Amino acid sequence: MKYTKISSDKHFDLAKFPKGEISKFWLHIINNGLGEPIRVPILVARGQKEGPVLGLNAALHGNELNGINVIQRVFDRLDSSDIVLKGTVIGILVANVPGVLLGQRRFNDDFDLNRQAPGSENGIASSVYIHRLIDRVIKHFDYFLDLHTTGYGKQNCWHIRADLSDKETKNLALLQNPEAILHSTPDEKTLRGYASSLGIKSLTLELKDPFIFQPEVVNESAVAIWNVMNYLDMVPNPRSNPFEDTWLVEKSRWMRSNAGGILTVFPEILSSVEEGEKIAEVRNIFGELNMEFFAPNSGIVIAKNVNPIAQTGSAILNLAHKIERVPCHIT
Ligand SMILES: [Zn+2]
C-alpha cells in the first residue's frame, strides 16, 4: 500500500477513500475564535478486500504523545509492505488538537474530552468537538484501541485496561504482550466506555509516560497492533513477538496522601511490595518527616507519582492487589 496526497473536508465518508491506498486526511471539525478551521489529522488505510474496521486514537489527552508515534509506525509498516489488507485501519493521529498545541491534557475550554462522551451538537466547545469526532469517525469502528499514557508528574508501566469478561476483548489484550492487563468496565462518559456501548470492542492502551516519545514502548505497541490486525485476519503474518508472561489484574487502586509536602515514593514501577512495607513518605520543606505510608496489601506497582511537590490529596502509587501471573497465550 502507498500513501496518497493529503486531502481535507468537513465530512468523513469512508466509502470515498480509495481502496488499496493510505489516505492522509484533515478532518475540519470546528472553527477557532478567528473563524479558522481546527483540523484533526487522520490516516485511512482501506484494503482491497472486505474486513473489519480497526480504529486507533492518539492524544485524546494533549500531553500523551507516544500513541502518535505508534500510529505513524503502523501505517509506515503498511506503506512499506506489499501485503493485501483486508478491511480498514483508521488512525486518528491527534484527537485533541488544541490540547496538544497547548501541551495540556484537557481541551482548550479546560474540560477533559475523555469525560464528555457522547457530547452534544449544542454543548460547550469540548462537547461539540467530541460529539463530531464520534459521529463522523469513531462510529465507523468495529474495534477500537485508544492510546494513552499516564498524566503529568507520574510514571506508568505499559498496560492495557479492558473489560476482561468479554473473551474476544481479553484475547485482544493478551496478544499485545503488555506488562500488565487491568480488568475495568469503563464509565460511558469516556471514549472507550461510549464506544463499547455502541458495540465496538474497545481497549485503552496505557503507553508509559507523558510529554515524550519513548522508542521502546512505541516499538512494542506498534508490533502489538500488528498482531491485533493479524488476529482479526486483516494482515497475513504476525510480527515476531515472543509470548511472555503478564500480570492480570483484577483490582487496583490509587493510594493518596492525606498529608501535603515533599513526597518520595520508594518502589519502582512493576516492583512487588509486601503488606505493611513502607512505600512513601512526606516531609515538610525543612526536611522534617511528616507522614509515612505503608502498603495496605501485597501487590505490584502499576504507576507512581514522581512529582515531589505533593499537596494533600496527591496520588502516591497505583497498587494492583488482586493479581495473577499468566502467559500471554490466547484461547
Ligand atoms: Zn489519557
Boltz pocket constraint, residues with backbone or C-beta under 6 A from the ligand:
constraints:
  - pocket:
      binder: B
      contacts: [[A, 60], [A, 61], [A, 64], [A, 147], [A, 148], [A, 149], [A, 150]]
      max_distance: 6.0
